[in-house]
Amino acid sequence: MSLYAVCFARIQDVEDLLQRAMEKRTVGCTQLNEQSSRSHAVFTLRIEGANDSSKLKVSGVLNLIDLAGSERVKESGAIGVRLKEAQAINKSLSALGDVIMALANKEGHIPFRNSKLTWLLQPCLGGDAKTLMFVNISPTSEFAPESLCSLRFAAKVNACEIGTARRNVRTA
């Protein structure tokens, strides 16, 4: 996992960074998918603003996350590097499912440290965040089992209450 922070003043700088990130993203072919994402992508935008007249500063964080889909290894025909990628993807998605269930059940311990993904997502799954998730499913009946699995995961996420989002305002 490669993480680093970059400060920007121009929109073009953000676009350039996103382009570099897309070039580094791993995509591979399996028996189920010609262009399969072989990694998760997380883009975090931290933004701060100040009102000179009121002397208030506001800040916020926007995370855009593209999760690689879970993969049934037997059906995908993944071997070698593709198999290791699939196992890592499935493990991190399973850990995310465990975190979602622990949050939904209001458990005392939330297993954020069980994967790099859940550790990284902890701030947006915590008490004062607002989270929106889109789930992509296939429109063809051929992939109905995978679509059903995705919809079940989405239902678990939908049942989860993570708290109330709050504004992050402070005086200058």
N, C-alpha and C positions, 0 to 999 in steps of 0.2 A: 504494500500500500504506500503510495507516494502522497504525502501531504505537505503543502507549503502555503504560506500566505503571501499575497501580492496586493499592494496598494495601487489603486487606479484613480485617475482624474478624468479620463476620456472613455467614452463608450467604445471606441475603436480598440482600445487596449483589452477590454473585456471580450470583445468579439475575437480578437487574435488569440487570447488565452483559450477560449472555448474551441477554436479551430485546432489548436495544438493538442488539446485534450482529446478531441475526437480522433485525431490521427494516431494517438497512442492507445486508444481503446481497442481491446482485443475482440475480434469477431472471427468466428470460424464456422465451418460447415459440418453439420451432422446429418444423419439419415432423416431426422425430423424437420430440420430447418437449414435452409441454404445459407442464411446469414444470421447465425446465432450469437448473441452477446455472450462473451466468455468472461465478463467481469461486470461488477456494479460500477456506476458512475455517480459521484456526489459532487455537486457544485454548490458552494456556500457563499452567499453574498451577505456581507455585513455592511450595513449602511447607517450613517449618522447624519443628523441634521441639527441645525441650531437656529433659533429665532432670536435675532439680535435685540428686538424690542422687549420681548418678555424674558430674555435670558434663560430660556428653557432649551435643553438639548434632548433629542429623542434618538433612540437607536433601535435597530431591529436586525433580525437575521432571517434570510430566506434560503431554505435548502431545496434544491431541485435534485431529486434522486431518481435515477433510472436503475431499477433492480433487474439483473439478469433473471430470466425465468427459471423455475425449477425444472429439472430434467430427469426423466425416467431413463436411466443409463442403459438398461436392457434394450429399450425401444430405439434409443438414439444411435446405438452402435458405437458409442464413444470408447476409444481405446487410447492408451498412451497419455499424451499431454491433454487431450480432450477429456479423457476419463478423470484425470486429476482436477481439471477445471470444473467439471460437472460436480464432482464430490465436494469441492470447496464451495461452489455456489449453493448446492443443496444444504450443506452444513450451516452456512451463514443464514440462509432463509429459514431453516429450522430454528436457529437461535432467535431470529426475529419473531417467529411464531411463538416461541416460549416467552419472550418479553411481552408480546401483545396479550397472551393469555394471563400472565402474571399481573399485568396492569388491569385487565378486564375483571379479574378475580380479586383485585385490590389486596394482593399478597404483600406481606411485609418486606420480602426480598425480591427485587426485580433483577434478573440475571443479565444485566447490561454487559458484563465483562466476558460473556461466553463467546463473543466473536468481535472482530474488529468492526464489523458493520454496526452491530448494536451498540458498541462502545461509542462509535462516532455519532450515531443517531440519538444518543441519550438526551441531549438538550432539547431536541424537537419532539421527543416522546415524554418529556417530563411535565411537571405540573403547570407551568405557565406558557405553554406553547399551543399553537393552533396547527393542526395537521390535516392535510387533505391528501387522499390517495386515489389515484386512477388505476384501474386494473384493465389491462388489455386481454381480450379473449379472441379466439379464432371464430369466425363466422361459419366454418365448415364443420359438418358432423364428424369428419375424420378425427378432429382433435377435441371432441366433446369431453373425454375424460380429463384432459388437461384444463379445459375451460371450466369444468365443474370444480376441479381442485382450486383453481384461481378464485372462483366465486365463493367457495367455502372460506378461503383465507380472507377475502374481502368482508365477508359476513362477520368473521371474528374481529377484524379491525373495526368494523362499524359498531360493534357492541361494546367497544372499549371507550371508557371515559378517562381522559388524561388530565382533566382539570380545566380551569378557565384561563384563557389567554389574558395577559395583562399588558398594558402599555409600559414601556420602559422610558420614563421621563425623569430628568434630573435638572437641577439648576446649574447654570454655567459657572 
